[in-house]
Amino acid sequence: MSGHILPYSDHYINFTLKMSNAFNGKVKSDTLVCHCRNP
């Protein structure tokens, strides 16, 4: 059972990390754009 759950949880954790990193990157770039447009 643990052999089945571990790969899934590892994949899920990696997936959520990628998603949060992409989201944070988008927020940062959006913030930079706002600051550049409205200094």
Sequence and secondary structure as in RCSB ss.txt:
>XXXX:A:sequence
MSGHILPYSDHYINFTLKMSNAFNGKVKSDTLVCHCRNP
>XXXX:A:secstr
 HHHHHHHHHHHHHHHHHHHHHHHHHHHHHHHHHHHH  
